[in-house]
Amino acid sequence: MAEFRQGSVEVLVATTVIEVGVDVPEATVMVIEDADRFGIAQLHQLRGRVGRGADPAWCYLLSENDSPEAEARLSALERTTDGFELADVDLGLRGEGTILGARQKGRSDLRLARLLDDRDLVEQARSLAVEVVTDDPGLAAHRSLADELRLFIADDEAEFLFKS
């Protein structure tokens, strides 16, 4: 790795473990085999390791998987370098997962909204929730709201609300 950084070795073949902290501005080509096996975020990070200098760069995503999901993920990476757009594509493909649990993909447990479709509504609800909880952390002045929360959120789910 040190020789690659110094430029005395021109080609580096490695697993993704090597990616962390690699900053070689002269690196201009990356080939990722079985790209369909990686998530959008990881592929976006990997390709960001080439083209850091003044020279043009290329990242080749190789895949033999022609499933619709693999095609959609890899096409999104071809189409844009905008991380926010890629996050939206990833959310749309993988699903929201649970808000009050550990499942990170699949069907959402939200009953009245979808994160992608109702972004403005979700942001308004979050702002209002932060305001209410900041002013009244125990919801003493909001007994009806506290009762509704107890109806919709089981004790084991409540743990996830307080983890961060």
N, C-alpha and C positions, 0 to 999 in steps of 0.2 A: 504494500500500500504506500509506503514511504517513497519507493522508487517511482510509482505511478504519479504521486504528487509532485515529485521533483522533475518528472518528464523523461527519466531515463528508461522507463517502461511505458510503451504507448498504448497497450491494450490490457485491460483488467477484466477478468472473468470472475464473477463473484455471485454469491447469493444475496438476497435483500438485506441480510444482516450487515453487510458492508456499507449500506446506504447512509446509515446514521452518521452525520457529521462530515460527510465527504463534500469538500468544496475545492474543486479543481477547475478553475475558469477555462482552461484549455480543452476540457472534455467537450466534444462536439457530437458524438454519436453514442446512442444507447440502444441496445436490442433487448427487449423483454420477452422471453419465451413463455408460452402458456399464459399470456396476459389475461385471459378470461378467468384465471384462478385468483386474481387479485381484485381488491375492491377499488372503486373509483378514486377514493382519497389516496390510497397507497400508490396507485399508478400516477396520479397527479404529482405526488411528492417525488417519486422516482424520476419522472421525466424532468422535473425541476433541477436535477443534478447536472444536466447538460445545458450548454448555451449560456453559461454565466459570464463568459468573456465576450469579446467583440465579434468573434466569428459566428456564422450561422450554425445552427445545430439541428439534429434530427433524433427523434425517438421512435423506434419501430416497435409496434405492438404485434407480436406474433400469436396466432391462435388457430387451432383447428376446430374449435367449437363454434358451430354456426347457429346455436340456439338464439331465439329472439332476444332473450335477456342479455346474453354475451354481446350480441351485435349492437344492442342499444347502448350498453355501457361503453364499448370501445368506440362507437360512432360519436358519442358525446365527447370523449377525450380527443377525437380527431377535430371536432367542430369548434371546441373552445378551450381556452386556458384560464377562464374565469372560474375560480374556486367556488364562488357562491352559486353560479349556474350549475356546476357539477354536483354540488351538494343537493340542489333541488332535484336534479335528475336521479341521484342516488336515493333520495327520499321517496320519489315517485316509484322507482323500481323495487326497492326493498320493503317499503312500507314503513309505517311510523313506529311499530313496536308498541310496547306498553309505556305509558307515562308513569304509572304507579306500580311498576314491576321491573324485572330484570331482563325481559325479552327485548332485544334490540332491533328486531325486524319483524315484519309480518303485520297482521291486522292490529289496528289501534284499539285501545280500550276507551278512547274518547267516545262519548255517546252523542254529543250534539255538534261536533265540529271535526274538520279534517285539517291538519296542519298546513298542507299545501293549498287547499281551496279556500280556507278561512283565515289566512294569515293576519289580515287587519283585525278581525274579530278576536283572534288569539292574543294579539299584541295589546288590544284595548283591555281585554280581560286580565291579562298579566299586570298591566299598569294599575288597574283598579284594585286587584288583589294585593299588590305591594303596598299601595296607599292604605288600604284597610288594615292589613297586618302590621304595618309600621305604627299606625295610630292606636291599634287595639290588638296586640299580639295574642291575647287569650280569647278574643272575640266576645268579651263580656258585654259590650254594647251591641253585639250582633248575634243574639241568641238564636234567631231563626236560621241564620247562615250556619252557625255551629251545628245545629240539629240536622240540617240538610247534608252537611259534610259527613256527619256520623252515619247517615243513611247510605250514602254513596261510596264511602271509603272504609274498607275493612281495616282492622287494626294492623294486619301484616302489610297492607298497602301503604298505610300511613307512615311506616318506617322509611319508605323511599322518599317521602316528602321532606324529611328532615336530615337526609344523608349529606346534602350539600348545603 
